[in-house]
Amino acid sequence: MLFGHEKTEILHLPTPLERLANVSEDLGVNVWCKRDDLTNLATGGNKLRKLEYFLKDALDQGATMLITEGGAQTNHGRLTAAVAAKYGLKSAIITADEYPGEISANLLIDGMLGCNVHFVKDMETGRQKIIDRYEAEGEKVYYVPMGGSNELGILGYAECAAELDRQAKEAGIPEASVYVTIGSMATYVGLLIGLRECGSKLSLTGVNVLPYGEAGHEDEELLRALEDYCARIDKFYGRDFGITRDDFHFTTAYIHGAYNNAVTEVRDVMYYLARKEAIIIDPCYTGKTFEAIVDGAKSGAIAKGSDVIFMHTGGLPGIYTKHHRAELEKELMPYMHTEDF
């Protein structure tokens, strides 16, 4: 139980913390990877830690169906569908994106899991109409917010923080710098609260991949969003976790102008990590976060010989989305050889 809430145990924990020896030698920085991409349902990812708590709440309420929302290729939606399938529940995803013209990547896995994906014109209207429709058919719907990002959703990574702190101490890197993606904020905020609660000496840097404001105002808009989020958490749990804006350390330098866009620099670090360590990262989240680490090591912003932990939050199916796959295929064609023999 954490902060008064129980979970349904889904995962094989702890996930590994491994040193990336080849990358470390090349960059001159001791880079470690927390392998939350290796969680054990439907190709894995960070959302499963949050879903352990949402699932417990849903089952306690007698839910027969999980519904969530996000982009057409939502990793969170895929894993919500996976948890539903594993525990005998129905599932659906609501997205305001247009149908991309093919069933690939997360959409392909959604269908394999028996999850209905609803493409709506307006999320607010569409969400309620879809929920009402299923409830009229007799389902008891439990709604999971986008990205699992609410007061309950932070618990998965508040718990992970203590796990990571133990592993870092065992590895002899108790004061390492942890880099994690900021998207819908629950993973970052959960880690921030969890590290404080366990008295960890690990520092935390978020790499923002989702524009929260107009160009030139991203930092201030994100700060306000994080402050509002933490205020809601304090109110929900009836306690002051003591997080102030001085505790938020992040960069908005790797948004590259948009969310989930195809970016040459991001693909370059994807190839780099694959060829150095045989670890696959995605072009939307982890690719941008790892780019921040590589850039920091090369520029000197991350000191030589220092210890860095890269939180690998998953997202593998992202490499198979149409617009990313098109760029990857063009760049990787030189590795394809048709022989005459």
N, C-alpha and C positions, 0 to 999 in steps of 0.2 A: 504494500500500500504506500502511495506517495501523496502527500498533502491531502489525505483523507479519501483518496480514490484508488480503487483496485483495477486490475487489468486482467484480460484473458491472455494467458501465455501462448504466444504464437511462434516465437523465434527461438533459434538456437544461439544463445548468447553465452559469452561475449563474442562479438565479431573480432577478427584479428586486427592487431596493430603491427604492421610490418615495416621494416626499414627498406627504403628503395635505394639499394646499394649503388646501382649504376647511375641513377640520377644524382645521388649525393656526391659521387666522385666527380661527375661532370660539372655540377654547379658549384661545388665547394661548400655546400650547405647540407646538413644532415636532415634529409627529407624522409618522413615517415608517412604511412598511409593507414588511416582507420577505415577498414573495409566494410562499411555499411552497405556497399553494393552486393555483399554476399549474404544478405538476409534471404530467407529460404522459401519465398513464394513468388511465382510468376516473374522471374528474373531479378527479383529483389529491389531494394532501395530504402531510403530513409523513412518513407511514409509508414512503413509497417510498424515502426516503434510507436508512432502516434495511434495507429489503428488498434493496437492492443487495448488501449484505454477506451476508444470509441466503441469497439466491439463489446467490451464488458458492459458498458452503459446501454448499448442497444439490446443485448440479450436480457439484461435486467428489466428492460421496459417491454419485453415480449415482442420485439420487432421481428417481422418476417422479411423485411427488405431494406437494403442500404441504398440511399441515393446521394450522389454528390455531384459536383460541377467543376468545370475547368475548361481549358483549351481542348480542342479536338484530340490532341495527342497528350493529354494529361497523364503523367506518371502516377499521380495520386489516384486518379480514377481507375487506372489499371489495377493498382494494389487494393483499392476498396473492393473492386470486383473479385479479386483473388481471395480476399478474406471472406467475402460473402459466400463464394463457392465452397471454400473449405469448411464453413460452418453451416451449410445447408440453407443459406438465405438467398433471396433473389437480389438483383442489383440493377442499377441504371445510372447513367452519366448524362448530365445535361450540359450542353455547350452552346454558346452563342457564335461559335465559329461556323463557317460554311463547310459543308462536306468537301474534303480535299480531292475528290475524284478517284480515290483508290482506297482500298482497305489494306493498310500497311502499318508497320510499327505497333504502337500501343493499340490502335484500333483493331488490328488483327488479333492481338491477344485478348482484347475486350470481348470480341465475338467468340473466340475459343472458350472463354470462361462463361459464356452464356449471358453476358451483360448487354442490355439494350442501351444504345447511344442515341440521344435525342438532340438533333440540331434545331435550335430555336432562333427566332429573329430577335427576341428581347428576353434577356435572362430573367429579369424580375417577374415578368408576366409568365414566361414559359416555365420557370421553375414551379410556380404554384399550380399551374394547370396540369403539369406532368404528375406532381405529387397527388393532386386531387384525383386524377384519373386512376392512379394505382390504388389509392385508398378506396375509391368507389368500387374497385374490383375485389376488395376485401383484404388488401395488404395493409399491414401496420408498418408504416414507413418510418425509418430513422434517417434523418438528414445529417450528413457529414459535411462540414463547410469546405470550401475550396482549399486545397492544400492541407486539410486537417488543421487549419490555422485558427484556433480559438483558445480560450482559457484551458480547456481540457487537452487540446492538442500539444501544448508545450511539455506535457508530462513525459512523453517518450524521450525527449532529449535532455530534460532535467535529470532523468534517470541515467541516460547515456553518459552524461558528464561525469558522474561518479565512477562509472565503468572505465571511461577514458583516463581519468585521473589515476586510478589504480594501475592501469596498464602503463601509463607514462612513468610512474614511479618505479615499477618493476623493470622498465627498459632503461632506467637511468636518465630520463629526460623530464624531470618533474616541472621544469620551468619553460617548456617548449611553447612556441607560438602556434596556435591552432587556427587554420584557415577553413572557413565554411561558407557555402553559398547563402546569400540572402535572397529569397524569393517572396514567399508569403509570410515570412518572418518567424514562424513557430520553431523551426529547428535552431535558428540563431538565438532567439530569446530563451528557448528552453535550455540550451547549453549555457548561456550567460547566467541564468538563475541557478542552474545546477552546479556550475563551477563555484559560484559564490557560496551556495549552501554547504558544499563539502569542504570549503576552505582551500580550494585548489590554488596552486601557484601558476597554473597554465594561463596564458593570455589568449584572448579570442579576437580574431579579425574576421569581419564579414565581407564578402565580395558580392556586391549587389548586382543582380542581372535583370532586374525588373524596374523600369522607370517609374518613380513615384511622383514626379513633377516635371515641369517644363525644363528644357535644356538650359543648363546654367543654374538651376535651382534644385537639383536632385538631392544634394546633401541635406539641405534644410527641410525639404519635404519628407525625406526618409527619417530624419531625426524626430520630426513631429509624429510621424506614423508609429515609430518605435516607442516614443513616450506615451502616446495614447494606448497602445497595446499593453504596455506594462502597467498603466493605471487601471485598465480593465482587469488585468490579472490580479493586482492587489485587491481590488474590490471583490472579485469573485471568491478569492481564498480568505478574505477577511484579515489580511496581514500585509505589512509593508516589507517587500523583499529588498528594499533599499537600492533599487536600480535607478540611477539618474542619467541624464544625457552625457555626463562625463565618462560613463561606463561603456558607451557605445563606440566601438572602434570599427570602422568600415571604410571601404573604398567604393566609389561609384565610377571609377575609371574604366571599368570593363563591361559596361552595358553595351558599348559599341552601337549606340543609337536606337536600339529597339530590343524587345524581348524575343528570344528564340529565332534570331536572324542568323543567316549564314555568313560567317566571318572567317576570312583567310587566316588571320592570326590565331584564332581559336583552333581551327583545323590543324595548324602547324604544331601546336602543343599536344593535340590529340595524337598525331603521328609520332611525335617525340616520345611521349609516355608509352605508347604501344611498342615502339621499337627499342626502347631502353628497358622496359619492365614487363611487357606483355599485359599491361593493364589498359582496359578500354574505358575512356571517359566520353561524355556526351557533349554535343555542341551548344546546348542551351544553358546548362547549369555548371557541371563539374569542369567542362572545358575552360570556361571563363575564370573559374576559381583557380584552376591549376596554372592558367596563363599569368595570374597575379603573382603566384609563387615564383615562376620561372623569371618573369620580369624583375621581381624584387631581388632575386639572387644575382641576376646579371647586372643590375644597376647599382647594387650595393645597399639598397634600401633594407634588404635582409642581410645581416652581417655574415661574413664568411665564418664557417665553423659553428654557426648557431643551429638550434634544433627547431624544426618546423613539422607540424602534423597537418597533413591534407585530409580533410574529411571527405571521403568518397561516398556520396549520397546516392549513387546509382544512376538510373536514366538510360541504360543501355539501348532500349528500343528507339531512342531518339535518333540514332545514326541511320535508321531506316526510313525516316520521314522523307516525303517526296523532295522538298526543296533542299534539304541537307544531303540527301543521297545523290542528287544530281551533281552537286559540286564535288562530293567525294569521288564519284565515279570518274569524272573528268580528270581529277588529279591522280587517281590511282591506275588509270589505263596503262601507263608505262610498265606496270608490273604484270600485265596480261600478255601472254605470248602464245600465238598460234603457230604451231610447228608443222613442217611438211612430212615429218616421219612419225 
